[in-house]
Amino acid sequence: MDELSEAAALGFRFVLAFILLNASVSKLLAPVQFARAVRNYRLLPTRLNQPVAAWLPRVELGLALMLLLGVWTVIAAGVTAAMLVVFATAVAINLGRGREIDCGCLTAPSPRTIGWSLVGADL
């Protein structure tokens, strides 16, 4: 890889890490709201909603730290990419169902309704 490509990859890694860090911290600070958002997607068996709501922000935080510190970056990037595809799919399914729900991103001061732009951003 040439220097420009390496710099671009490093910049992208840091941007992705900060997005994950922001998302995870906001979810960890508002666990009740995030658990409600997970339930609102209506994609998981009821018994899995709470564990997913509890562990997803921790996984995001771990991935953010891995990317920031340059630890297992290929694995962290791969897991992050897979998660973003799952998130995009969850949003697309709910849009296909005609539902207007909060995305559960918790990064904005007010609820953010799902839309096709979110699917695109996740992908």
Disulfide bonds with the S-S distance in Angstrom:
Cys103-Cys105 2.31
